[in-house]
Amino acid sequence: MGRVTTRAPDLWHHYGRTRDGSDRAVPPAFHWNWGQDAGPGPEVLGDLTGRHVGDLGAGTARHAAHLAAHHRPARVAAVDASPAQHATATGLYAHLAPRLRIIASDAVSHLHATTGTYDVLYSVFGAVDFTDPRELLPAAAAALRPGGRLVFATLAHHLGGAPARPDARPTDVPARTPDGETATMHRWVLQAQVWTELLDEAGFTRTTTDVLPATTGGPRAADTLLVRAHHPS
């Protein structure tokens, strides 16, 4: 999820460990909202039959596993830079190969290495949230085939309710190193119009944005911004 060098600590080392130890099944559903319990599903991606699909910042590859098992793509690549998340994804879903490929790489490097490869790219609070969009979005455009699409779910506002940023600047958010030390990482929480401008600059067209309301309350509840954009035919 985002760019990580080999010398940087794995800031996703602890993420999701409790769930991954107890819930090992291929998810029966795919949701875009923050709560992962409502809203549209994989139909937002279009017909995936025979398509090449990439999940950017796939984490433990739950969304990618669902698509590979239930939607007949030619291939789904689950791309994540975190060694811990990659190892967990491999343990959970390696049996879905060759339709599912679990790839240890940061998103930008992978996209640069796969120019013109993908029909669909998507991110569910993944690499789009944690990678500089001025690097990621042009790389995604180059990796898509003509007519391909990029779809991503990101925070519509900061957790806690602060508004999204009106310019392309990241917010520092708390994280932990593998040994438990406090750290921070960048997260891009941007207004819809900022995302649209960045997508335009990267060469995308027909961008649409929708807000999916939070389904629960509390300090970590959040609305979701669902963004869809197309590579020119």
BADREN-188366 format. One record per residue (C-alpha): residue in three letters; x, y, z. Coordinates in steps of 0.001 Angstrom, whole numbers, plus 500000, padded with zeros to 6 digits. Layout:
! BADREN-188366
ALAXYZ/...
//
This chain:
! BADREN-188366
MET500000500000500000/GLY502028502921498784/ARG505759503223498131/VAL508091501437500502/THR511809500914499949/THR513623497805501079/ARG515347499822503822/ALA512151501361505191/PRO510266499648508025/ASP507106497773507034/LEU504440500114508410/TRP501698497603507502/HIS503281494785509501/HIS500563494761512179/TYR497576495701510028/GLY494697493199509970/ARG496507490456511857/THR493535489510514062/ARG491107489102511204/ASP493566487305508944/GLY494156484698511597/SER490471483880512004/ASP488849484567508606/ARG490600482668505845/ALA487753482171503372/VAL487510483863499996/PRO485149486786500640/PRO481662486199499199/ALA481155489925498468/PHE483069493038497417/HIS482170496488498770/TRP483687499901498140/ASN482537501762501245/TRP484747502386504281/GLY482747500011506454/GLN482964497246503829/ASP479304496465504331/ALA477188498413501817/GLY477089500272498546/PRO477942499131495044/GLY480001496052494350/PRO482326494798491608/GLU479846495818488907/VAL481488499238489126/LEU484512497668487411/GLY482481496511484416/ASP482436493027482925/LEU485702491407483991/THR485387488246481910/GLY488731487632480232/ARG490140490961481487/HIS493488491739483059/VAL492864493419486407/GLY495222495014488930/ASP494564495708492632/LEU496912498496493733/GLY497769498269497410/ALA495929494981497743/GLY496866494278501355/THR495974490673502067/ALA494285490424498638/ARG490733489861499851/HIS489145491938497095/ALA491403490415494461/ALA490592486903495685/HIS486872487603495388/LEU487259488779491796/ALA489476485842490843/ALA487054483318492342/HIS483743484800491204/HIS484162487026488124/ARG486178485063485539/PRO488973487542484787/ALA491932486350482768/ARG494139487456485646/VAL494030489558488792/ALA497317490950490068/ALA497271491777493797/VAL500120494275494217/ASP501416495361497620/ALA504740496631498926/SER504360495336502488/PRO506271492076503098/ALA503879491161505903/GLN500765491763503817/HIS502266489876500861/ALA503102486905503074/THR499599486836504543/ALA497975487111501097/THR500117484236499846/GLY499136482093502816/LEU495454482847502329/TYR494999482733498570/ALA497960481168496756/HIS495614478331495805/LEU493807480708493419/ALA496839480848491109/PRO497296481264488190/ARG494172483436487935/LEU495334485372491010/ARG498923486628491093/ILE500207487996494411/ILE502987490484493685/ALA505431492052496159/SER506082495517494749/ASP505221499134495302/ALA502454500210492942/VAL504407502784490930/SER507307500434490156/HIS504924497685489140/LEU502932499972486853/HIS506078501277485170/ALA507068497667484457/THR503681496729482964/THR502970499430480378/GLY499848498712478323/THR499013495559480303/TYR495784496181482211/ASP492136496557481267/VAL491110497578484786/LEU493039498993487747/TYR491455499610491133/SER492305500546494706/VAL490128500144497802/PHE491730502494500355/GLY495002501148499011/ALA497912502555497033/VAL495924505532495764/ASP495559506681499366/PHE499214506240500306/THR501181507153497168/ASP501836510591495717/PRO499119510894493042/ARG501483512851490783/GLU503543509655490546/LEU500832507012490738/LEU498170508356488370/PRO500429508856485319/ALA501908505401485919/ALA498396503929486071/ALA497434505657482823/ALA500493504186481111/ALA499764500690482420/LEU496192500695481117/ARG495242499633477633/PRO493230502092475510/GLY489690502189476850/GLY490735500816480227/ARG489474502189483508/LEU490783503170486922/VAL488416502940489883/PHE489294503764493461/ALA487681504238496850/THR489286506814499107/LEU488290508829502156/ALA485849511654501422/HIS487142513440504547/HIS489663512770507285/LEU488810510303510006/GLY487346512347512812/GLY485502514626510396/ALA488085517190509253/PRO487480518145505621/ALA489495516750502733/ARG492344518910501489/PRO491668521462498730/ASP495089520829497175/ALA497359517866496496/ARG499103517738499874/PRO499291514663502086/THR498334514320505722/ASP500610512575508220/VAL498808509665509875/PRO500008507399512691/ALA501576504033512035/ARG503736501448513798/THR506990499802512816/PRO507276495998513107/ASP508872496377516555/GLY506008498582517740/GLU507690501976517533/THR505480504969516697/ALA505832506232513125/THR503907508241510546/MET503014507793506897/HIS501513510050504252/ARG497849509709503297/TRP496241511704500506/VAL492728512784501573/LEU491671515158498806/GLN488521516866497627/ALA486758515385494616/GLN487686518313492407/VAL491375517859493269/TRP491257514190492284/THR489515515149489049/GLU492198517712488213/LEU494993515247488970/LEU493345512592486793/ASP492962515081483952/GLU496658515976484216/ALA497565512267484093/GLY495624511789480845/PHE492390510273482105/THR488977511251480759/ARG485307510901481793/THR486020511099485501/THR483024510684487797/THR482876510913491592/ASP480251509698494064/VAL480057509874497848/LEU479031506693499684/PRO477726507635503149/ALA479106506023506286/THR476943503175507551/THR478081503400511172/GLY478893506166513649/GLY481873506763515886/PRO485186508616515633/ARG486502506393512834/ALA483360506472510699/ALA483887507987507270/ASP482139508693504010/THR483764507195500942/LEU484663508987497728/LEU484283506561494819/VAL486151507750491724/ARG485967506330488196/ALA488122507447485265/HIS488931506128481797/HIS491971505826479600/PRO491197507396476218/SER490223504883473546/
//
